[in-house]
């Protein structure tokens, strides 16, 4: 079985230069944990996870203790950082060396890459173009419907 047999053909994506606010909106609306990132020519350049976005807004331990050290202080700083970063571009947060698979790759190979590297969603790239994604849920569907 091939990656193309079970991949998601219309992945959630965002373009370089988009704001962190837009990325947060996209993650929220699309309900996926990873956005695929394209350049202005539509070529795949990397991925951006919801964890990357949240991590950018998280306060450091020193920031929290300097502000009083409570959970309320931490949450206030988190919100302040979120507001301060909202209009910055996503480009520094993009993981550019993301593992990828091709549509013609064997599904078992892709599954091994995902499990060995702890990846929840792999970009499916063909000649530099994003053509889909492969998630762990896609792998589960393959087992259910193609076994």
BELWOJO-V776507 format. One record per residue. N is the residue number from 1. RES is the residue in three letters. NEAR is the number of other ideal C-beta (glycine too) atoms within 12 Angstrom. Layout:
<<N,RES,NEAR> <N,RES,NEAR>>
This chain:
<<1,UNK,24> <2,UNK,22> <3,UNK,35> <4,UNK,24> <5,UNK,24> <6,UNK,34> <7,UNK,35> <8,UNK,30> <9,UNK,17> <10,UNK,14> <11,UNK,31> <12,UNK,30> <13,UNK,37> <14,UNK,39> <15,UNK,27> <16,UNK,28> <17,UNK,20> <18,UNK,29> <19,UNK,24> <20,UNK,34> <21,UNK,23> <22,UNK,26> <23,UNK,44> <24,UNK,30> <25,UNK,20> <26,UNK,29> <27,UNK,29> <28,UNK,17> <29,UNK,13> <30,UNK,24> <31,UNK,14> <32,UNK,28> <33,UNK,25> <34,UNK,37> <35,UNK,43> <36,UNK,43> <37,UNK,38> <38,UNK,29> <39,UNK,22> <40,UNK,12> <41,UNK,12> <42,UNK,18> <43,UNK,22> <44,UNK,36> <45,UNK,31> <46,UNK,31> <47,UNK,40> <48,UNK,43> <49,UNK,32> <50,UNK,27> <51,UNK,20> <52,UNK,30> <53,UNK,36> <54,UNK,22> <55,UNK,20> <56,UNK,30> <57,UNK,30> <58,UNK,21> <59,UNK,29> <60,UNK,16> <61,UNK,13> <62,UNK,11> <63,UNK,19> <64,UNK,22> <65,UNK,14> <66,UNK,14> <67,UNK,21> <68,UNK,15> <69,UNK,16> <70,UNK,14> <71,UNK,13> <72,UNK,13> <73,UNK,19> <74,UNK,24> <75,UNK,18> <76,UNK,20> <77,UNK,27> <78,UNK,24> <79,UNK,17> <80,UNK,19> <81,UNK,25> <82,UNK,25> <83,UNK,16> <84,UNK,16> <85,UNK,27> <86,UNK,22> <87,UNK,16> <88,UNK,23> <89,UNK,22> <90,UNK,37> <91,UNK,24> <92,UNK,20> <93,UNK,30> <94,UNK,32> <95,UNK,28> <96,UNK,21> <97,UNK,11> <98,UNK,28> <99,UNK,30> <100,UNK,36> <101,UNK,38> <102,UNK,28> <103,UNK,29> <104,UNK,19> <105,UNK,30> <106,UNK,20> <107,UNK,31> <108,UNK,20> <109,UNK,21> <110,UNK,38> <111,UNK,26> <112,UNK,17> <113,UNK,28> <114,UNK,29> <115,UNK,16> <116,UNK,12> <117,UNK,18> <118,UNK,13> <119,UNK,27> <120,UNK,24> <121,UNK,38> <122,UNK,42> <123,UNK,46> <124,UNK,38> <125,UNK,33> <126,UNK,21> <127,UNK,14> <128,UNK,16> <129,UNK,22> <130,UNK,39> <131,UNK,31> <132,UNK,33> <133,UNK,41> <134,UNK,45> <135,UNK,31> <136,UNK,25> <137,UNK,20> <138,UNK,34> <139,UNK,34> <140,UNK,17> <141,UNK,19> <142,UNK,25> <143,UNK,16> <144,UNK,11> <145,UNK,12> <146,UNK,14> <147,UNK,11>>
